[in-house]
Amino acid sequence: MAEHDKLTGQPSKEWISSILEQVKTGALTPDAAMQQLKVLPYEDLHYAKIDHHRNLRVGFPEVIFGLGKTVEQIAGIAENMVAHSPRLLVTRATPEAYTAVLKKIPDAVYNPASMTIVVNRLKEIPPRPGIAVVTGGTADIPVAEEAAVTAELMGNQVERVYDVGVAGIHRLFDKLSLLRDMHVIVAVAGMEGALPGVVSGLVSAPVIAVPTSIGYGASFGGLAPLLTMLNSCAAGVAVVNIDNGFGAGYMAGLINSKTAGQSEH
């Protein structure tokens, strides 16, 4: 099994160098070394080709999108992935999928709000502060939790500020001191989708806007808030797809890791 860098969770360069050195000295045959190294590009399970190499390329393992997969496929992919990575994330996972995964991975954790399955074997690393996830309403929390869980698995500390939409904007103002300390904010809203623009006009951090499919008929399943966010007057807003909490959390994690790295120098 691959050894992993304690900070990044990536297959370590030392592990790869060790295998090459063992081949050089004759302690390991080329065929045996190939068995260990061949999974780095990808591994073919017939129904899925697992990109084990992604950890080395981008610093975070491939994520399993559970929707549309059978519970057997999810469990099989998950079992294979945790053999090569200390972190695992499955999004859009049902309780039935979690039950199947848990039989193979006893330390897997299910978040019913976000419908995510997580394995995190890097818990001893202190999380980086700097991310807040904000919602317009309580109904937006499932999407927000998907963003928060993703960012946390990437090694970040996430502040949750829920149900502070523009219909009661004084609730948002009460949290301004917290939000102004953040490096990046994920703003999740359905209905008319005004929250991200309002937040961006009050803070200096970039705001990642997530439209949700929450709303009545003319919301068109999230299209109305999506268009509002794309047309935001505030300059610091970037927008992801409807209900894409994962994408927002991942982007927030990338921004925070770079910001935290710069502040340490």
C-alpha positions in Angstrom: 0.0 0.0 0.0 1.3 3.5 -0.9 2.7 5.7 1.8 1.2 9.2 1.9 2.5 12.6 2.6 1.1 13.6 6.0 0.3 17.1 5.0 -1.3 16.6 1.5 -2.4 13.0 1.6 -0.7 12.4 -1.7 1.3 9.3 -2.5 4.7 10.5 -1.3 7.7 11.0 -3.6 9.7 9.2 -1.0 7.6 6.1 -1.5 8.0 6.2 -5.2 11.8 6.8 -4.8 12.0 3.9 -2.4 10.4 1.5 -4.9 12.8 2.6 -7.6 15.8 2.2 -5.3 14.6 -1.3 -4.4 14.6 -2.2 -8.0 18.0 -0.7 -8.5 19.5 -2.8 -5.6 17.6 -5.9 -6.6 15.5 -6.0 -3.5 12.4 -5.7 -5.6 11.8 -7.2 -9.1 10.6 -4.9 -11.9 7.4 -6.9 -12.1 6.7 -6.4 -8.4 7.5 -2.7 -8.7 5.1 -2.5 -11.6 2.3 -4.1 -9.5 2.7 -1.3 -7.0 3.2 1.6 -9.4 0.7 0.7 -12.1 -2.3 2.1 -10.2 -0.9 5.6 -10.3 -2.3 6.5 -13.7 -5.6 4.8 -13.2 -7.1 1.4 -12.3 -9.7 -0.3 -14.5 -12.6 -1.9 -12.6 -14.5 -2.3 -15.9 -17.4 -0.3 -14.7 -15.1 2.5 -13.5 -11.6 3.7 -14.2 -10.2 5.1 -10.9 -7.9 8.0 -11.3 -5.4 7.3 -8.5 -3.0 9.7 -10.0 -5.2 12.7 -9.4 -3.8 13.1 -5.9 -0.4 13.7 -7.4 -1.7 16.1 -10.0 -4.1 18.3 -8.1 -3.6 17.5 -4.4 -7.0 15.9 -3.8 -8.3 12.4 -4.7 -11.0 11.7 -7.3 -14.5 12.2 -5.8 -17.3 9.7 -6.3 -20.6 11.1 -7.7 -23.1 8.7 -6.2 -26.1 9.6 -8.3 -26.8 7.1 -11.0 -24.4 4.5 -9.6 -25.6 1.3 -8.0 -24.7 0.8 -4.3 -22.4 -2.1 -5.3 -20.5 0.1 -7.7 -20.2 2.9 -5.1 -18.9 0.4 -2.5 -16.5 -1.2 -4.9 -15.0 2.1 -6.1 -14.8 3.4 -2.5 -13.1 0.3 -1.2 -10.5 0.5 -4.0 -9.9 4.2 -3.5 -9.2 4.1 0.2 -6.6 1.5 -0.4 -4.6 4.2 -2.1 -5.7 7.4 -0.4 -6.4 8.5 3.2 -9.3 10.6 2.1 -12.6 9.6 0.4 -15.6 11.7 -0.6 -18.8 10.3 -2.1 -21.5 12.9 -3.0 -25.2 12.4 -3.6 -25.1 9.1 -1.6 -28.2 7.4 -0.2 -28.3 5.7 3.2 -28.4 2.4 1.3 -25.1 3.3 -0.4 -23.6 4.2 3.0 -24.6 0.9 4.5 -22.8 -0.9 1.6 -19.7 1.3 2.0 -19.6 0.9 5.8 -19.4 -2.9 5.4 -16.1 -2.5 3.5 -14.8 0.7 5.2 -15.7 0.8 9.0 -14.5 4.3 9.5 -16.7 5.8 6.8 -19.0 8.6 8.1 -22.3 9.6 6.6 -23.7 13.1 6.7 -27.5 12.8 6.0 -28.0 16.5 5.4 -25.4 16.7 2.6 -25.9 13.1 1.5 -22.1 12.6 1.6 -19.9 9.7 2.7 -16.5 10.7 4.1 -13.3 9.0 5.1 -10.7 11.2 6.6 -7.5 9.6 8.0 -5.6 12.9 8.2 -7.5 14.2 11.2 -4.3 15.0 13.1 -3.6 17.9 10.8 -4.9 21.3 12.2 -7.5 22.7 9.8 -6.9 26.1 8.0 -9.4 28.8 9.1 -10.8 31.2 6.5 -14.0 29.7 5.0 -17.6 30.6 5.7 -20.6 28.9 4.2 -23.7 31.1 4.3 -27.3 30.3 3.3 -30.4 32.3 2.5 -32.7 29.8 4.2 -32.9 26.6 6.1 -34.0 24.8 2.9 -30.6 25.6 1.3 -28.7 23.7 4.0 -28.3 20.4 2.2 -26.4 22.1 -0.6 -24.5 24.2 1.9 -23.5 21.2 3.8 -22.1 19.5 0.7 -19.9 22.6 0.3 -18.9 22.6 3.9 -18.1 18.9 4.1 -16.0 19.2 0.9 -14.0 22.1 2.2 -13.4 20.4 5.5 -12.1 17.3 3.9 -9.6 19.4 2.0 -8.2 20.5 5.4 -10.2 23.7 6.1 -12.1 25.0 9.1 -15.6 26.0 8.0 -17.8 28.5 9.7 -21.5 27.9 9.1 -23.9 30.8 9.0 -27.3 29.6 8.1 -30.7 31.2 7.4 -29.6 34.8 7.0 -31.4 35.7 3.7 -32.3 39.1 2.5 -35.9 38.9 3.8 -34.4 39.4 7.2 -31.2 41.0 6.4 -30.5 42.1 10.0 -29.6 38.5 10.7 -26.8 38.8 8.2 -25.5 42.0 9.7 -25.2 40.3 13.0 -22.5 38.0 11.5 -20.6 40.6 9.6 -17.6 40.7 11.9 -17.2 36.9 11.4 -17.6 37.1 7.6 -15.1 40.0 7.3 -12.4 37.8 8.8 -12.9 35.1 6.1 -10.6 34.5 3.1 -13.5 33.2 1.0 -17.3 32.9 1.4 -19.7 30.4 -0.1 -23.2 31.9 -0.4 -26.0 29.5 -1.1 -29.5 30.7 -1.9 -32.6 29.8 -3.8 -35.7 31.9 -4.5 -34.5 35.1 -6.1 -30.9 34.4 -5.2 -29.9 37.9 -4.0 -27.8 36.8 -1.0 -24.4 36.5 -2.7 -24.5 39.9 -4.2 -25.4 41.5 -0.9 -22.6 39.6 0.9 -20.1 40.6 -1.7 -21.0 44.2 -1.2 -20.1 44.0 2.5 -16.8 42.0 2.5 -13.4 42.1 0.8 -13.2 38.3 0.3 -14.3 36.5 -2.9 -17.8 35.1 -2.8 -18.7 31.8 -4.5 -22.4 31.9 -5.3 -24.4 28.7 -5.4 -28.0 28.8 -6.7 -30.3 26.2 -5.4 -33.4 24.6 -6.8 -35.4 25.8 -3.8 -38.3 28.1 -4.8 -41.8 28.3 -6.3 -42.8 27.9 -10.0 -41.1 30.9 -11.5 -37.8 29.9 -9.9 -37.6 27.3 -12.7 -35.7 24.8 -10.6 -32.9 27.2 -9.7 -32.6 29.0 -13.0 -34.0 32.3 -11.6 -31.4 32.5 -8.8 -28.7 31.4 -11.2 -29.4 34.3 -13.5 -29.6 36.7 -10.6 -26.1 35.6 -9.4 -24.6 35.8 -12.9 -25.9 39.3 -13.2 -24.7 40.5 -9.8 -23.7 44.1 -9.6 -21.1 43.2 -6.9 -17.7 42.6 -8.6 -16.5 39.8 -6.3 -19.0 37.1 -7.1 -18.2 33.9 -9.0 -21.0 31.4 -9.7 -21.2 27.6 -9.9 -24.0 25.4 -11.2 -27.4 24.9 -9.6 -27.1 22.8 -6.4 -23.4 22.3 -6.9 -22.3 22.5 -3.3 -19.3 20.3 -4.0 -18.0 22.6 -6.7 -18.3 25.6 -4.5 -16.6 23.9 -1.5 -13.8 22.6 -3.7 -13.1 26.0 -5.1 -13.3 27.6 -1.7 -10.8 25.0 -0.4 -8.4 25.8 -3.2 -8.6 29.6 -2.6 -8.1 29.2 1.1 -5.1 26.9 0.7 -3.4 29.4 -1.5 -4.3 32.3 0.8 -3.2 30.5 3.9 0.1 29.6 2.2 0.8 33.2 1.2 0.1 34.4 4.8 2.6 32.0 6.2 5.5 33.5 4.2 
